[in-house]
Amino acid sequence: RQTYLPAGSLRERFAKGAFWSLAGTIISRGLNLVASIIVARFLGKVGFGELGMLQSTVGMFGIFAGLGLGMTATKYVAEFREKDKPKTGRIIALSSQVAFITGGLTTLVLVIIAPWLATHTLSASHLANPLRIAGGLLFFGAINGAQTGALAGFEAFKTIAQINLIAGLISFPLVVVGVHIGGLNGVVWGLVISMVFNYLLNHFAIKKECGKNGIIVDYQKCILEFSVLWKFSVPAFLSSAMVGPVTWLCNTMLVNQPNGYAEMGIFNAANQWGNVLLFLPGIFINFSIPILSNLYSNDESNLFKKFFWRNFYFIISLFIFFSFIIILFSKQIINFYGKEFKGSHTILIIIIFSTLFNCISSILGYQIFTVTGKMWSRFFFNNFWALTLMLFAFFLVRYGALGLSLSFLFTYFLYTILIFFFVRKSIV
């Protein structure tokens, strides 16, 4: 008897990936969102702006710590897990070792320069200690990125979902208790401790997947795959390296304006809902890339195009639906953050439209660049994005959170148009 989801079929792989990725991420993101609202009400607009700036700073350094190793692991594990098991084991070993080294060195740099960074760049010397604590987020974030990338390469979406769920359940009470006990420092400590648990869960999950697939993680011979770093990881890193620092630079422009941290608090609150929406393309991209990489490596071009475009239209439809709901209730959503945030729902609406273009460009460009290995092309396009955003922010950030949100909207609109024509030319 023929079934709608035959075992091992492309349709079944898509359905399993979608279900488990959505289930785990929705619950974990939901818990994080509720925790952030509680934190915002406790810290106030300025304190929440400071937390947003800390997270932005960690995100900037995190690009250097991660070195594009998560996506490297995803692509090459998906590509070689069946036809070259020894190579797969070496790539997993290489990505984890390099992540440990780059994560450790970047964390050390952040801890050393934290006082200077807080005083001279963030204009808030009291943020030096929270920055040092946030070094833990940087270190474990780099390692977790490489681990999750390897799990995605195995298409272990159920395992990733379970880990996200457990991590979310652990993080929620740690952050809520942390903000009540230690304020901003307590929040950061709560996030760091939850990241440690995340690392341990990933470690045992990778060990299990390798055993299941007959793969031995070979640390002694992993140097044989060093060329992968230059071919894929370096351009992936350079492409991403612009995103974090440029976003951080624009945020820094904002906090150095009059009433800057209060405006950053508004932008941070609105941007969190943009990030919530971005979990949709993030989920589908995470499980689509290993499937697309597998199809691409086996020269199944018709299946590749069919899967890619169906995936694209499906995600965009979902995204528009949820965007409409958030815009419809934008006033009520912003009011959840407290009295200080009232009247700033316009910022939220602009962020949602900006995120829509971000979603389109991510699904189109990021997948094609990654799967086809055209990471140097991605580097060129991200240069355009970075220069455009900085130009808009330079002129508009004087208008506070409104100006910064408009800068992102205009930039992603232009970037999406450029990406669309490139992708149409590349795969159609």
C-alpha positions in Angstrom: 0.0 0.0 0.0 1.3 3.4 -1.0 1.6 6.0 1.8 1.8 9.8 1.6 5.1 9.7 3.5 7.1 6.7 2.3 10.0 5.9 4.6 13.3 7.6 3.5 11.6 9.7 0.9 12.3 13.4 0.5 8.8 14.2 1.6 9.2 12.1 4.8 12.6 13.8 5.5 11.0 17.2 5.1 8.0 16.4 7.3 10.2 14.9 10.1 12.6 17.8 10.0 9.7 20.4 10.1 7.8 18.7 12.9 10.7 18.2 15.3 12.3 21.5 14.5 9.1 23.5 15.0 8.1 21.6 18.2 11.4 22.1 20.0 12.0 25.7 18.9 8.5 27.0 19.5 8.5 25.8 23.1 12.1 27.0 23.9 11.6 30.4 22.1 8.3 30.8 23.9 9.9 30.3 27.2 12.7 32.7 26.3 10.2 35.4 25.2 8.2 35.1 28.5 11.5 35.3 30.4 12.5 38.4 28.5 9.2 40.2 29.3 9.7 39.4 33.0 13.3 40.7 32.8 12.2 43.9 31.0 9.6 44.7 33.6 12.1 44.1 36.4 15.1 46.0 34.8 13.1 48.8 33.1 13.7 50.5 29.8 17.3 51.5 30.5 18.3 48.2 32.1 16.7 46.2 29.3 18.6 48.4 26.8 21.9 47.6 28.6 21.0 43.9 28.4 20.4 44.3 24.6 23.7 46.0 24.2 25.5 43.2 26.1 23.8 40.6 23.9 24.8 42.6 20.8 28.4 42.7 21.9 28.5 39.0 22.6 26.9 38.4 19.2 29.6 40.5 17.5 32.5 38.6 19.2 30.6 35.4 18.7 31.1 35.6 14.9 34.9 35.5 15.4 34.6 32.8 18.0 32.3 30.6 15.8 34.4 31.0 12.6 31.5 29.6 10.5 32.2 26.1 11.9 28.5 25.2 12.6 27.6 25.5 8.9 30.8 23.8 7.9 29.9 20.8 10.0 26.3 20.8 8.7 27.3 20.9 5.0 30.2 18.3 5.1 28.6 15.9 7.6 25.4 15.8 5.4 27.5 15.4 2.2 29.9 12.7 3.4 28.1 10.8 6.2 27.1 8.0 3.8 29.9 7.9 1.3 33.0 8.7 3.4 32.6 8.0 7.0 36.3 8.5 8.0 36.2 12.0 6.4 33.0 12.8 8.3 34.7 11.8 11.6 37.7 14.0 10.8 35.5 17.0 10.0 33.5 16.7 13.2 36.8 16.5 15.2 38.2 19.5 13.3 35.2 21.7 13.8 35.0 21.0 17.5 38.7 21.5 18.1 38.9 24.8 16.2 35.7 26.0 17.9 37.3 25.3 21.3 40.4 27.3 20.3 38.8 30.2 18.6 36.1 30.4 21.3 38.6 30.4 24.1 40.9 33.0 22.5 37.9 35.3 21.7 36.6 35.0 25.2 40.0 35.9 26.7 40.1 39.0 24.5 36.6 40.1 25.7 37.5 39.6 29.3 40.7 41.6 29.0 39.2 44.6 27.1 35.8 44.6 28.9 36.6 47.7 31.0 37.9 49.7 28.0 34.9 48.6 25.9 32.3 49.5 28.5 33.9 52.9 29.2 34.9 54.2 25.8 32.6 52.4 23.4 29.4 51.6 25.3 29.6 54.8 27.5 28.7 52.7 30.5 31.6 51.8 32.7 29.4 49.7 35.0 28.8 47.2 32.2 32.4 45.9 32.5 31.6 43.2 34.9 28.5 41.9 33.1 30.7 41.9 29.9 33.2 39.6 31.6 30.5 37.2 32.8 29.1 37.2 29.2 32.4 35.7 28.1 30.9 32.4 29.2 28.2 32.9 26.6 30.8 33.5 24.0 32.9 30.4 24.8 30.1 27.9 25.0 28.2 29.5 22.2 31.1 28.8 19.8 31.3 25.1 20.8 27.6 24.6 20.8 27.4 26.1 17.3 29.8 23.5 16.0 28.0 20.7 17.9 24.6 21.7 16.6 25.9 21.9 13.1 27.2 18.3 13.2 23.8 17.1 14.6 22.0 19.0 11.8 24.3 17.3 9.3 23.1 13.9 10.6 19.5 15.2 10.1 19.0 14.5 13.9 16.2 17.0 14.1 14.3 15.2 16.8 17.4 15.2 19.0 18.1 18.9 18.3 14.4 19.7 19.2 14.7 17.7 22.5 17.9 19.6 23.4 16.3 22.9 22.6 13.3 22.1 24.7 15.4 20.9 27.7 17.7 24.0 27.4 14.7 26.3 27.3 13.2 24.6 30.4 16.5 25.0 32.2 17.1 28.6 31.0 13.7 30.0 32.0 14.0 29.6 35.9 17.7 30.4 35.9 17.1 33.8 34.1 14.0 34.7 36.2 15.6 33.8 39.5 18.8 35.5 38.3 17.2 38.9 37.6 15.5 38.9 41.0 18.7 38.0 42.9 21.4 39.8 40.9 19.7 42.2 38.4 21.6 42.4 35.1 24.5 40.3 36.4 22.0 37.6 37.5 20.4 37.4 34.1 23.8 36.9 32.4 24.8 34.3 34.9 21.5 32.4 34.3 22.2 32.4 30.5 25.8 31.2 31.0 24.8 28.3 33.2 22.0 27.2 30.8 24.6 27.2 28.0 26.8 24.8 29.9 23.9 22.4 30.2 23.3 22.8 26.4 26.9 21.9 25.7 26.7 18.7 27.8 23.4 17.7 26.0 25.0 18.3 22.6 28.2 16.3 23.5 26.3 13.1 24.4 23.9 13.5 21.4 26.8 13.7 19.0 28.4 10.6 20.6 25.2 8.7 20.1 24.7 9.8 16.5 28.3 8.9 15.6 27.8 5.4 17.1 24.5 5.0 15.2 26.1 5.9 11.9 29.4 4.0 12.4 31.5 7.1 12.5 34.6 7.5 14.6 35.6 11.1 15.6 39.3 11.1 14.7 41.1 14.0 16.5 44.6 12.7 15.5 44.0 12.9 11.7 41.6 15.8 11.6 44.4 18.1 10.3 43.9 16.3 6.9 40.7 18.2 6.5 42.3 21.6 7.2 41.7 22.8 3.6 37.9 22.8 4.4 38.5 25.8 6.6 39.9 27.9 3.8 37.4 26.6 1.2 34.3 27.0 3.3 34.8 28.2 6.9 36.9 31.3 6.1 34.5 32.8 3.6 31.6 31.8 5.8 33.3 33.5 8.7 34.1 36.6 6.7 30.5 36.9 5.4 29.1 36.5 8.9 31.9 38.7 10.4 30.3 41.8 8.9 26.8 41.1 10.4 27.7 41.1 14.1 30.2 44.0 14.2 28.1 46.2 11.8 24.9 45.5 13.8 26.9 46.2 17.0 28.3 49.4 15.5 24.8 50.7 14.6 23.6 49.8 18.1 26.6 51.7 19.6 25.7 54.8 17.5 22.2 54.6 19.1 23.3 54.3 22.7 25.6 57.2 22.3 22.7 59.5 21.3 20.8 61.5 23.9 18.7 59.1 26.0 20.4 56.3 24.0 20.0 53.4 26.4 16.2 54.1 26.8 15.9 54.1 23.0 18.0 50.9 22.8 15.5 49.4 25.3 12.6 50.1 23.0 14.5 48.8 20.0 15.5 45.6 21.9 12.0 44.9 22.9 10.7 45.3 19.4 13.6 43.4 17.8 12.9 40.4 20.0 9.6 39.8 18.2 11.5 40.1 14.9 13.9 37.4 16.2 10.8 35.3 17.2 9.6 35.5 13.7 13.0 34.6 12.3 12.9 31.3 14.0 10.7 30.1 11.1 13.2 30.5 8.3 15.9 29.5 10.8 14.2 26.2 11.5 13.5 25.4 7.9 17.0 26.4 6.8 18.6 24.3 9.4 17.0 21.1 8.3 16.8 22.0 4.6 20.5 22.6 4.1 21.5 19.0 5.0 18.8 17.7 2.7 19.7 20.1 -0.1 23.4 19.3 0.3 22.7 15.6 0.1 20.7 16.1 -3.1 23.3 18.5 -4.6 26.1 16.1 -3.9 24.2 13.3 -5.6 23.5 15.4 -8.8 19.7 15.3 -8.3 19.1 18.7 -9.8 15.3 18.4 -10.5 14.6 17.2 -6.9 16.9 20.0 -5.7 15.0 22.8 -7.4 11.6 21.3 -6.6 12.4 21.0 -2.9 14.0 24.4 -2.8 11.1 26.4 -4.3 8.4 24.5 -2.5 10.2 25.1 0.8 10.6 28.8 0.0 6.9 29.5 -0.7 5.8 27.4 2.3 8.0 29.3 4.7 7.1 32.8 3.3 3.4 32.0 3.6 3.8 31.0 7.2 5.9 34.0 7.9 3.4 36.5 6.5 0.6 34.8 8.5 2.4 35.2 11.8 3.6 38.7 10.9 0.0 39.8 10.4 -0.9 38.6 13.9 1.9 40.4 15.6 1.2 43.7 13.7 -2.5 43.3 14.6 -1.7 43.1 18.3 1.4 45.3 18.3 0.1 47.8 20.8 -0.8 45.1 23.3 2.5 43.3 22.8 4.6 46.4 23.5 2.4 47.2 26.6 3.5 43.9 28.1 6.9 45.3 28.6 5.7 47.9 31.0 4.5 51.6 31.1 7.9 52.9 29.9 7.4 51.1 26.6 3.9 52.4 25.7 3.5 54.2 22.4 6.4 52.4 20.7 4.4 49.9 18.7 5.3 51.7 15.5 8.9 50.5 16.0 7.6 46.9 16.3 5.7 47.2 13.0 8.8 48.5 11.2 10.9 45.7 12.6 8.4 43.1 11.4 8.5 44.4 7.9 12.3 44.5 8.0 12.3 40.9 9.3 10.1 39.9 6.3 12.8 41.0 3.9 15.4 39.4 6.1 13.5 36.2 5.9 13.2 36.2 2.1 16.9 37.0 1.6 18.0 34.3 4.1 16.0 31.5 2.6 17.0 32.5 -1.0 20.7 33.4 -0.5 22.0 31.7 2.5 20.8 28.2 1.4 22.1 28.5 -2.2 25.5 30.0 -1.1 26.0 27.3 1.5 24.8 24.3 -0.5 26.7 25.2 -3.7 29.8 26.3 -1.7 29.7 29.8 -3.2 30.7 31.4 0.1 32.9 34.0 -1.5 29.9 35.2 -3.4 28.0 35.5 -0.1 31.0 37.5 1.2 30.5 40.0 -1.6 26.7 40.4 -1.0 27.2 40.8 2.7 29.7 43.6 2.0 26.9 45.4 0.2 24.5 44.8 3.2 27.1 46.1 5.7 27.9 49.3 3.8 24.3 50.1 3.1 23.2 49.6 6.7 26.0 51.8 8.1 25.2 54.5 5.6 21.5 54.6 6.5 22.2 54.4 10.3 24.7 57.2 10.1 22.0 59.6 8.8 18.9 58.1 10.7 20.2 57.0 14.1 19.7 60.6 15.4 15.9 59.7 15.4 16.5 57.1 18.0 14.9 53.6 17.8 12.7 54.8 14.9 15.8 55.7 12.9 17.6 52.5 13.6 14.6 50.3 12.7 14.1 52.2 9.4 17.8 51.7 8.6 17.4 47.9 8.9 14.1 48.1 6.8 15.7 50.0 3.9 18.8 47.9 3.9 17.1 44.5 3.9 14.7 45.7 1.1 17.6 46.6 -1.2 19.6 43.5 -0.2 16.6 41.2 -0.9 16.2 42.5 -4.4 19.9 41.9 -5.1 19.8 38.3 -3.7 16.6 37.5 -5.6 18.0 38.2 -9.0 21.2 36.3 -8.2 19.4 33.2 -7.0 17.0 33.2 -10.0 19.9 33.2 -12.3 21.8 30.5 -10.4 19.3 27.7 -10.1 16.5 28.3 -12.6 
